[in-house]
Amino acid sequence: MEKVVLLADKNSTSWMFAEKIQNYLLGEKDIDVPLKEVFIGYFRNKEINMEVPENVRQKDIYFIHDSNKNPQEWWVQLLLLKDLLLSSSAKSVSFVLPDMLYSRKDRKDKPHVPISARALASSISPNLKRVITMDLHAPQIQGFYPEDIPLDNLYSFPDVVRYLRQKKIINNLEELVIVSPDAGGVGRARSFAQRLQSKYPISFIDKRRIKEGEVEEMRLAGDVNKKDVLIVDDIIDSGNTLCKAAKLLKEEGAKKLYCYGTHGLFTEGTSELKKHFDRIFTSNTHYQKENSLDIVYVHNTFAEAIYRAQKGLSISKLFE
């Protein structure tokens, strides 16, 4: 991996994420991979300006992007940086996107709307080598990328289960009922339950939306009576749907309630969520200032994926 370079914006939260990846590669693999800075500035009219002062000629670049950025800037920065690197004769460019933004519109759910995930894929794919991300909103998004550009969708559930076992926050993990907040997340819930060796079948909530972010009706499929419950999801946005799910689960006899969302946006804060859940877990794909949240650190999984991708080793074996 002598030609590998990690790249990140030092003035963003992705720099800390990149440093942790660098430290893992040094400590666990004894490989000293340089971490270089991309300078991102603005013209007076707010157009983005970029510079990478280091020589990247014939280097394999892994750019670790910042999921906390404004989604529109996040997208444009990917386009400009790829152009910058390729025109500087980088050997290859790979994007490390802890949370792949613009993934929630992966199909036409009504007429005259964009398929945003496909538009993103079409714009960033040309001349790209690889994309590494985690817990995609919909696994079929991988199909939007050309065959010669692997999209490695990493899973956070092994890190979460490891965290729960090490911290011993929840007693009798095998007694937990794992609940998906919708039918689409059943596969994710099943993976959690299998890794936890849960004694109970998973449950899921069937919901009907009025509009984005608002749910008209919820029904529970499964039994949570007198059981502790962990809701697992890929994104926690406002948290309104989770709060309604918590009320339903309490009505169905659930005891303690926990929730985990890989990508914690918390667009309306966490105060309302804390009223309904005993503990709130999220990962560090988004930087969190809240010290009352349980943060599961997943950067080691990204570091291992970068190492395996560069060495031509299996990434899927990380999740067996």
C-alpha positions as a Python dict, from the first residue, in 0.01 Angstrom:
ca = {
    (1, 'M'): (0, 0, 0),
    (2, 'E'): (297, 229, -57),
    (3, 'K'): (104, 434, -315),
    (4, 'V'): (-212, 481, -107),
    (5, 'V'): (-299, 829, 19),
    (6, 'L'): (-587, 922, 248),
    (7, 'L'): (-740, 1260, 175),
    (8, 'A'): (-981, 1470, 382),
    (9, 'D'): (-1089, 1826, 455),
    (10, 'K'): (-899, 1930, 770),
    (11, 'N'): (-1161, 2192, 852),
    (12, 'S'): (-1441, 1936, 868),
    (13, 'T'): (-1534, 1653, 1103),
    (14, 'S'): (-1418, 1401, 844),
    (15, 'W'): (-1057, 1480, 940),
    (16, 'M'): (-1102, 1307, 1277),
    (17, 'F'): (-1263, 1009, 1104),
    (18, 'A'): (-971, 994, 859),
    (19, 'E'): (-717, 1016, 1143),
    (20, 'K'): (-881, 719, 1314),
    (21, 'I'): (-859, 520, 990),
    (22, 'Q'): (-492, 614, 958),
    (23, 'N'): (-423, 511, 1320),
    (24, 'Y'): (-593, 175, 1270),
    (25, 'L'): (-386, 96, 962),
    (26, 'L'): (-69, 185, 1150),
    (27, 'G'): (-159, 4, 1472),
    (28, 'E'): (-325, -309, 1333),
    (29, 'K'): (-156, -351, 994),
    (30, 'D'): (177, -175, 1059),
    (31, 'I'): (117, 37, 748),
    (32, 'D'): (191, 408, 764),
    (33, 'V'): (-52, 558, 514),
    (34, 'P'): (-15, 935, 470),
    (35, 'L'): (-316, 1156, 538),
    (36, 'K'): (-320, 1469, 321),
    (37, 'E'): (-538, 1778, 328),
    (38, 'V'): (-770, 1916, 64),
    (39, 'F'): (-826, 2291, 97),
    (40, 'I'): (-1185, 2393, 33),
    (41, 'G'): (-1264, 2761, 0),
    (42, 'Y'): (-1521, 2985, -166),
    (43, 'F'): (-1527, 3262, -419),
    (44, 'R'): (-1718, 3577, -330),
    (45, 'N'): (-2029, 3446, -503),
    (46, 'K'): (-2011, 3126, -287),
    (47, 'E'): (-1880, 2900, -565),
    (48, 'I'): (-1658, 2627, -423),
    (49, 'N'): (-1283, 2647, -481),
    (50, 'M'): (-1045, 2357, -409),
    (51, 'E'): (-677, 2277, -392),
    (52, 'V'): (-468, 1973, -299),
    (53, 'P'): (-115, 2108, -250),
    (54, 'E'): (49, 1763, -230),
    (55, 'N'): (171, 1567, -532),
    (56, 'V'): (-85, 1292, -606),
    (57, 'R'): (64, 1169, -934),
    (58, 'Q'): (23, 789, -969),
    (59, 'K'): (-126, 762, -619),
    (60, 'D'): (-433, 560, -515),
    (61, 'I'): (-645, 824, -341),
    (62, 'Y'): (-912, 745, -83),
    (63, 'F'): (-1112, 1058, -10),
    (64, 'I'): (-1299, 1047, 323),
    (65, 'H'): (-1594, 1282, 293),
    (66, 'D'): (-1786, 1462, 567),
    (67, 'S'): (-2146, 1343, 610),
    (68, 'N'): (-2225, 1646, 828),
    (69, 'K'): (-2187, 1888, 538),
    (70, 'N'): (-2475, 2053, 361),
    (71, 'P'): (-2595, 1779, 119),
    (72, 'Q'): (-2574, 2008, -183),
    (73, 'E'): (-2215, 2109, -106),
    (74, 'W'): (-2132, 1748, -22),
    (75, 'W'): (-2236, 1643, -374),
    (76, 'V'): (-2063, 1925, -563),
    (77, 'Q'): (-1741, 1877, -366),
    (78, 'L'): (-1728, 1514, -480),
    (79, 'L'): (-1753, 1621, -843),
    (80, 'L'): (-1492, 1895, -817),
    (81, 'L'): (-1246, 1689, -616),
    (82, 'K'): (-1259, 1396, -858),
    (83, 'D'): (-1190, 1633, -1147),
    (84, 'L'): (-903, 1791, -952),
    (85, 'L'): (-741, 1456, -870),
    (86, 'L'): (-774, 1301, -1214),
    (87, 'S'): (-640, 1611, -1384),
    (88, 'S'): (-346, 1591, -1139),
    (89, 'S'): (-267, 1239, -1271),
    (90, 'A'): (-383, 1041, -968),
    (91, 'K'): (-368, 669, -1050),
    (92, 'S'): (-715, 608, -901),
    (93, 'V'): (-980, 785, -697),
    (94, 'S'): (-1204, 611, -443),
    (95, 'F'): (-1471, 779, -232),
    (96, 'V'): (-1521, 681, 132),
    (97, 'L'): (-1870, 805, 221),
    (98, 'P'): (-1961, 711, 580),
    (99, 'D'): (-2320, 811, 502),
    (100, 'M'): (-2415, 823, 137),
    (101, 'L'): (-2643, 1123, 116),
    (102, 'Y'): (-2921, 1147, -143),
    (103, 'S'): (-3005, 779, -93),
    (104, 'R'): (-3360, 814, 32),
    (105, 'K'): (-3508, 858, -315),
    (106, 'D'): (-3411, 525, -470),
    (107, 'R'): (-3725, 473, -681),
    (108, 'K'): (-4023, 659, -822),
    (109, 'D'): (-4283, 643, -547),
    (110, 'K'): (-4507, 881, -741),
    (111, 'P'): (-4501, 1050, -1083),
    (112, 'H'): (-4270, 1339, -1172),
    (113, 'V'): (-4006, 1293, -900),
    (114, 'P'): (-3631, 1233, -939),
    (115, 'I'): (-3455, 911, -849),
    (116, 'S'): (-3191, 1100, -653),
    (117, 'A'): (-2975, 799, -570),
    (118, 'R'): (-2947, 717, -941),
    (119, 'A'): (-2866, 1079, -1030),
    (120, 'L'): (-2586, 1081, -773),
    (121, 'A'): (-2446, 754, -906),
    (122, 'S'): (-2455, 879, -1266),
    (123, 'S'): (-2271, 1199, -1179),
    (124, 'I'): (-1990, 1062, -960),
    (125, 'S'): (-1924, 727, -1134),
    (126, 'P'): (-1723, 824, -1446),
    (127, 'N'): (-1353, 736, -1396),
    (128, 'L'): (-1411, 651, -1028),
    (129, 'K'): (-1247, 334, -893),
    (130, 'R'): (-1461, 247, -591),
    (131, 'V'): (-1717, 372, -338),
    (132, 'I'): (-1716, 258, 25),
    (133, 'T'): (-2017, 342, 240),
    (134, 'M'): (-2220, 195, 527),
    (135, 'D'): (-2580, 79, 579),
    (136, 'L'): (-2727, 206, 255),
    (137, 'H'): (-3087, 316, 284),
    (138, 'A'): (-3172, 59, 16),
    (139, 'P'): (-2925, -214, -93),
    (140, 'Q'): (-3052, -201, -452),
    (141, 'I'): (-2879, 138, -489),
    (142, 'Q'): (-2567, -64, -566),
    (143, 'G'): (-2729, -147, -899),
    (144, 'F'): (-2710, 219, -1006),
    (145, 'Y'): (-2332, 194, -1027),
    (146, 'P'): (-2150, 44, -1328),
    (147, 'E'): (-2018, -311, -1302),
    (148, 'D'): (-1658, -191, -1307),
    (149, 'I'): (-1709, 44, -1008),
    (150, 'P'): (-1763, -161, -691),
    (151, 'L'): (-1989, -9, -428),
    (152, 'D'): (-1894, -168, -96),
    (153, 'N'): (-2190, -140, 140),
    (154, 'L'): (-2048, -206, 486),
    (155, 'Y'): (-2269, -315, 776),
    (156, 'S'): (-2257, -163, 1122),
    (157, 'F'): (-2436, -440, 1310),
    (158, 'P'): (-2117, -630, 1413),
    (159, 'D'): (-1977, -310, 1568),
    (160, 'V'): (-2307, -239, 1745),
    (161, 'V'): (-2336, -590, 1887),
    (162, 'R'): (-1971, -577, 1998),
    (163, 'Y'): (-2037, -243, 2169),
    (164, 'L'): (-2343, -377, 2351),
    (165, 'R'): (-2156, -680, 2475),
    (166, 'Q'): (-1849, -484, 2588),
    (167, 'K'): (-2038, -202, 2762),
    (168, 'K'): (-2296, -436, 2919),
    (169, 'I'): (-2553, -157, 2890),
    (170, 'I'): (-2842, -398, 2832),
    (171, 'N'): (-2893, -704, 3047),
    (172, 'N'): (-2976, -1032, 2874),
    (173, 'L'): (-2911, -930, 2516),
    (174, 'E'): (-3049, -1266, 2405),
    (175, 'E'): (-3385, -1163, 2555),
    (176, 'L'): (-3415, -853, 2335),
    (177, 'V'): (-3678, -835, 2066),
    (178, 'I'): (-3534, -666, 1758),
    (179, 'V'): (-3788, -447, 1581),
    (180, 'S'): (-3769, -292, 1236),
    (181, 'P'): (-3958, 38, 1207),
    (182, 'D'): (-4080, -67, 861),
    (183, 'A'): (-4101, -371, 635),
    (184, 'G'): (-3802, -256, 429),
    (185, 'G'): (-3568, -289, 727),
    (186, 'V'): (-3654, -649, 813),
    (187, 'G'): (-3326, -778, 669),
    (188, 'R'): (-3129, -537, 886),
    (189, 'A'): (-3326, -641, 1196),
    (190, 'R'): (-3272, -1009, 1115),
    (191, 'S'): (-2894, -957, 1094),
    (192, 'F'): (-2895, -794, 1438),
    (193, 'A'): (-3107, -1071, 1589),
    (194, 'Q'): (-2883, -1344, 1447),
    (195, 'R'): (-2566, -1179, 1574),
    (196, 'L'): (-2723, -1128, 1919),
    (197, 'Q'): (-2854, -1486, 1914),
    (198, 'S'): (-3192, -1351, 2015),
    (199, 'K'): (-3437, -1605, 2149),
    (200, 'Y'): (-3733, -1425, 1995),
    (201, 'P'): (-3847, -1371, 1636),
    (202, 'I'): (-3799, -1023, 1500),
    (203, 'S'): (-4096, -787, 1475),
    (204, 'F'): (-4168, -503, 1238),
    (205, 'I'): (-4400, -206, 1218),
    (206, 'D'): (-4626, -166, 918),
    (207, 'K'): (-4679, 204, 860),
    (208, 'R'): (-4865, 420, 612),
    (209, 'R'): (-4730, 768, 541),
    (210, 'I'): (-4936, 1079, 472),
    (211, 'K'): (-4627, 1259, 343),
    (212, 'E'): (-4251, 1249, 400),
    (213, 'G'): (-4179, 1241, 774),
    (214, 'E'): (-4544, 1200, 879),
    (215, 'V'): (-4706, 865, 950),
    (216, 'E'): (-5080, 815, 943),
    (217, 'E'): (-5110, 464, 1083),
    (218, 'M'): (-4888, 205, 1248),
    (219, 'R'): (-4946, -161, 1319),
    (220, 'L'): (-4710, -404, 1491),
    (221, 'A'): (-4638, -745, 1341),
    (222, 'G'): (-4498, -957, 1624),
    (223, 'D'): (-4503, -994, 2001),
    (224, 'V'): (-4323, -754, 2237),
    (225, 'N'): (-4538, -804, 2548),
    (226, 'K'): (-4326, -792, 2866),
    (227, 'K'): (-4006, -781, 2662),
    (228, 'D'): (-3726, -529, 2615),
    (229, 'V'): (-3707, -392, 2262),
    (230, 'L'): (-3433, -256, 2037),
    (231, 'I'): (-3550, -71, 1725),
    (232, 'V'): (-3285, -70, 1453),
    (233, 'D'): (-3286, 165, 1155),
    (234, 'D'): (-3042, 314, 906),
    (235, 'I'): (-3133, 682, 961),
    (236, 'I'): (-3266, 884, 1252),
    (237, 'D'): (-3383, 1212, 1102),
    (238, 'S'): (-3631, 1410, 1312),
    (239, 'G'): (-3711, 1105, 1527),
    (240, 'N'): (-4086, 1165, 1501),
    (241, 'T'): (-4156, 823, 1351),
    (242, 'L'): (-3946, 653, 1620),
    (243, 'C'): (-4139, 833, 1894),
    (244, 'K'): (-4469, 714, 1746),
    (245, 'A'): (-4326, 363, 1720),
    (246, 'A'): (-4225, 379, 2087),
    (247, 'K'): (-4581, 470, 2188),
    (248, 'L'): (-4717, 176, 1990),
    (249, 'L'): (-4465, -64, 2145),
    (250, 'K'): (-4555, 54, 2495),
    (251, 'E'): (-4922, 1, 2417),
    (252, 'E'): (-4832, -352, 2308),
    (253, 'G'): (-4670, -420, 2647),
    (254, 'A'): (-4300, -358, 2581),
    (255, 'K'): (-4084, -287, 2886),
    (256, 'K'): (-3757, -104, 2819),
    (257, 'L'): (-3711, 62, 2482),
    (258, 'Y'): (-3383, 121, 2299),
    (259, 'C'): (-3319, 252, 1950),
    (260, 'Y'): (-3024, 245, 1712),
    (261, 'G'): (-2985, 440, 1389),
    (262, 'T'): (-2659, 416, 1196),
    (263, 'H'): (-2678, 768, 1057),
    (264, 'G'): (-2787, 1007, 1331),
    (265, 'L'): (-2911, 1330, 1174),
    (266, 'F'): (-3123, 1441, 1472),
    (267, 'T'): (-3261, 1734, 1277),
    (268, 'E'): (-3494, 1822, 1564),
    (269, 'G'): (-3256, 1736, 1845),
    (270, 'T'): (-3286, 1444, 2083),
    (271, 'S'): (-3500, 1578, 2368),
    (272, 'E'): (-3822, 1416, 2245),
    (273, 'L'): (-3649, 1086, 2173),
    (274, 'K'): (-3510, 1076, 2525),
    (275, 'K'): (-3866, 1089, 2663),
    (276, 'H'): (-3952, 763, 2486),
    (277, 'F'): (-3630, 558, 2489),
    (278, 'D'): (-3411, 436, 2772),
    (279, 'R'): (-3098, 464, 2555),
    (280, 'I'): (-3028, 602, 2207),
    (281, 'F'): (-2745, 450, 2002),
    (282, 'T'): (-2591, 583, 1684),
    (283, 'S'): (-2261, 550, 1498),
    (284, 'N'): (-1994, 807, 1418),
    (285, 'T'): (-2073, 822, 1045),
    (286, 'H'): (-2206, 1164, 1149),
    (287, 'Y'): (-2016, 1365, 1409),
    (288, 'Q'): (-2224, 1401, 1727),
    (289, 'K'): (-2187, 1677, 1986),
    (290, 'E'): (-2441, 1511, 2216),
    (291, 'N'): (-2258, 1349, 2507),
    (292, 'S'): (-2578, 1177, 2626),
    (293, 'L'): (-2588, 950, 2319),
    (294, 'D'): (-2420, 612, 2297),
    (295, 'I'): (-2177, 641, 2005),
    (296, 'V'): (-2066, 324, 1827),
    (297, 'Y'): (-1737, 388, 1648),
    (298, 'V'): (-1725, 227, 1304),
    (299, 'H'): (-1408, 379, 1156),
    (300, 'N'): (-1214, 54, 1210),
    (301, 'T'): (-1455, -123, 976),
    (302, 'F'): (-1389, 143, 710),
    (303, 'A'): (-1014, 112, 764),
    (304, 'E'): (-1032, -265, 726),
    (305, 'A'): (-1241, -224, 408),
    (306, 'I'): (-981, 12, 258),
    (307, 'Y'): (-703, -232, 344),
    (308, 'R'): (-888, -530, 196),
    (309, 'A'): (-991, -338, -116),
    (310, 'Q'): (-632, -236, -180),
    (311, 'K'): (-499, -587, -115),
    (312, 'G'): (-765, -760, -324),
    (313, 'L'): (-911, -941, -21),
    (314, 'S'): (-1274, -1020, 55),
    (315, 'I'): (-1468, -743, 228),
    (316, 'S'): (-1781, -954, 277),
    (317, 'K'): (-1593, -1182, 517),
    (318, 'L'): (-1598, -899, 771),
    (319, 'F'): (-1970, -961, 823),
    (320, 'E'): (-1990, -1341, 829),
}
